[in-house]
């Protein structure tokens, strides 16, 4: 085997998904997965109001 570094593969600048807000991995029971997905979709669809806050819960 060669001991020189390969020039193939590896991290590339600008590769991957664009970053938005930070995310966290959370385990969700399968029974409420559809409701959690609906909540996230509602959160993403609401525009930020003029005071910088969102009012998305309970709509």
ABEGO torsion letter per residue (X at the ends): XBABBBABEEBBBGBEBBBBBBBBBBBBBAAAAAAAAAAAAAAAABBBBAAGBBBABGX
